[in-house]
């Protein structure tokens, strides 16, 4: 823009230039979304106790599956059961989760048990990846170092890992739940 004085007026002259630049495609943002799904095995005419369990399990599983699907690219079909004889809960690599005690029908437990259905402590490769001891997978190790510093590692026994294994209710927070999902996904990428 050029300004000129004409008498007491300031006149602006503007020139418009068109610059044509070949368009470059913007890098595509890759959105990885998991495809975990679940269903609840239920009796057709539940007692009040069973219905309470079904409601709690549904809330817990919906939250946990949504978190896995939003934060990972993992896939699994899971069937959840209410089994009052199970002390807390257990998950199997065959895709079955059994919930027993009402106190364990929460998102933390559901996330933890989904990990078992994906292979945490249940895959035939669990031991060869360093469990029990220190998990050896490169992706998993790099991720925990990113979270907790260069001295960090994932420890594991015959069934569980820590940190971020969500083994106890006291370990649950939004951050630790998100990190749990990312660690489980890294374990799968490492060969779990």
C-alpha positions in Angstrom: 0.0 0.0 0.0 1.3 3.5 -0.9 0.2 6.7 0.8 0.1 10.1 -1.0 -0.9 13.4 0.3 -3.3 15.3 -1.9 -4.1 18.7 -0.4 -5.2 17.9 3.2 -6.2 14.4 2.3 -4.3 11.3 2.6 -5.0 9.0 -0.3 -4.1 5.3 -0.2 -3.3 3.4 -3.3 -3.4 -0.3 -3.0 -2.2 -2.8 -5.5 -3.4 -6.4 -5.4 -1.0 -9.1 -6.5 -1.9 -12.7 -7.0 0.7 -15.1 -6.2 0.1 -18.6 -7.4 2.0 -21.3 -5.5 1.6 -25.0 -6.4 -0.5 -26.5 -3.6 1.3 -29.2 -1.5 -0.8 -31.8 0.2 -0.9 -31.3 3.9 0.5 -34.3 5.7 -2.4 -36.6 6.6 -3.0 -36.9 10.3 -3.2 -40.6 11.1 -5.9 -41.3 13.7 -5.5 -44.7 15.1 -8.6 -46.0 16.7 -9.0 -49.3 18.4 -11.8 -51.8 17.7 -12.3 -53.4 21.0 -15.9 -54.5 21.5 -17.6 -56.2 24.4 -20.8 -57.9 25.4 -22.3 -58.9 28.7 -23.4 -62.5 29.3 -26.6 -62.2 31.3 -29.5 -64.2 32.4 -32.9 -63.4 30.9 -34.6 -62.7 34.2 -31.9 -61.3 36.6 -32.3 -61.0 40.3 -31.8 -57.6 42.0 -28.2 -58.7 42.8 -27.5 -59.7 39.2 -29.1 -56.5 37.8 -26.9 -54.4 40.1 -23.8 -56.3 38.9 -24.9 -55.9 35.3 -25.3 -52.1 35.7 -21.9 -51.7 37.4 -20.1 -54.0 34.9 -21.7 -52.1 32.0 -20.6 -48.7 33.3 -17.0 -50.0 34.0 -16.6 -51.8 30.6 -18.1 -49.0 28.6 -15.6 -46.6 30.1 -12.6 -48.9 29.8 -13.4 -50.0 26.2 -13.9 -46.3 25.2 -10.5 -45.4 26.7 -8.8 -48.3 24.9 -10.5 -47.4 21.6 -9.7 -43.7 21.9 -6.0 -44.2 22.8 -4.9 -47.3 21.0 -5.2 -49.2 17.8 -5.9 -52.6 19.6 -8.6 -55.0 18.7 -10.4 -57.6 20.8 -13.8 -59.1 21.3 -14.6 -59.5 25.0 -17.4 -61.2 26.8 -17.9 -60.1 30.4 -19.6 -62.3 33.0 -20.9 -61.8 36.5 -19.6 -64.7 38.6 -20.2 -64.1 42.4 -17.7 -66.8 43.3 -14.8 -64.9 41.8 -13.1 -63.0 44.6 -12.4 -59.9 42.5 -12.1 -60.3 38.7 -10.1 -62.2 36.2 -9.4 -61.9 32.5 -8.3 -64.6 30.0 -6.6 -64.4 26.6 -9.7 -66.1 25.2 -11.5 -62.7 25.6 -13.5 -63.6 28.8 -13.6 -61.4 31.9 -15.3 -62.6 35.0 -16.3 -60.0 37.6 -17.1 -61.2 41.1 -17.1 -58.6 43.9 -19.1 -55.4 43.5 -16.1 -53.4 44.7 -14.1 -54.5 41.6 -16.7 -53.5 39.1 -15.0 -50.3 38.1 -13.1 -48.8 35.2 -9.7 -49.5 36.8 -10.4 -53.2 37.1 -11.9 -53.4 33.6 -8.8 -51.7 32.1 -6.6 -54.2 34.0 -8.6 -57.2 33.0 -8.8 -56.1 29.4 -5.0 -56.1 29.5 -5.1 -59.8 30.4 -7.4 -60.5 27.5 -4.9 -58.9 25.2 -2.0 -60.9 26.6 -0.7 -59.3 29.7 0.4 -62.4 31.8 -1.7 -64.7 29.6 0.2 -64.7 26.3 2.7 -67.5 25.6 5.2 -64.7 24.8 4.9 -63.0 28.2 7.9 -64.8 29.7 10.2 -64.4 26.6 9.7 -60.6 26.9 11.3 -60.6 30.3 8.5 -61.4 32.7 9.2 -62.1 35.6 11.8 -59.5 35.9 12.1 -56.4 33.6 10.0 -56.1 30.4 12.5 -56.2 27.5 10.4 -54.7 24.7 12.0 -51.7 23.1 8.7 -49.7 22.5 7.5 -50.3 26.0 10.8 -49.4 27.5 11.1 -46.2 25.5 7.5 -45.2 26.5 8.0 -45.7 30.2 11.3 -43.7 30.0 9.3 -40.9 28.3 6.8 -40.9 31.1 9.2 -41.4 34.1 12.7 -40.6 33.0 15.8 -42.4 31.7 16.1 -44.7 34.7 12.5 -46.0 34.4 11.6 -49.6 33.4 8.5 -51.8 33.5 8.8 -54.6 36.0 6.7 -57.7 35.7 6.0 -61.1 37.3 4.1 -64.1 35.9 0.9 -62.2 35.5 1.2 -58.4 36.1 3.4 -55.4 35.4 4.1 -52.1 37.2 4.1 -49.2 37.0 0.9 -48.5 35.1 -0.5 -52.0 35.5 -3.5 -50.7 37.5 -3.1 -53.6 39.9 -4.8 -51.8 42.8 -7.5 -49.2 43.0 -5.0 -46.8 44.7 -3.0 -46.8 41.3 -5.9 -45.3 39.3 -5.9 -41.8 38.0 -6.8 -40.4 34.6 -3.1 -40.1 33.7 -2.2 -43.6 34.9 -5.3 -45.1 33.1 -4.2 -43.4 29.8 -0.6 -44.6 30.3 -1.8 -48.1 31.1 -3.5 -48.3 27.7 -0.5 -46.9 25.9 1.9 -49.4 27.7 -0.4 -52.4 26.8 -0.4 -51.2 23.2 3.4 -50.9 23.2 3.7 -54.4 24.7 1.6 -55.7 21.8 3.8 -53.9 19.3 6.8 -55.4 21.0 5.5 -58.9 20.3 3.1 -59.7 23.1 
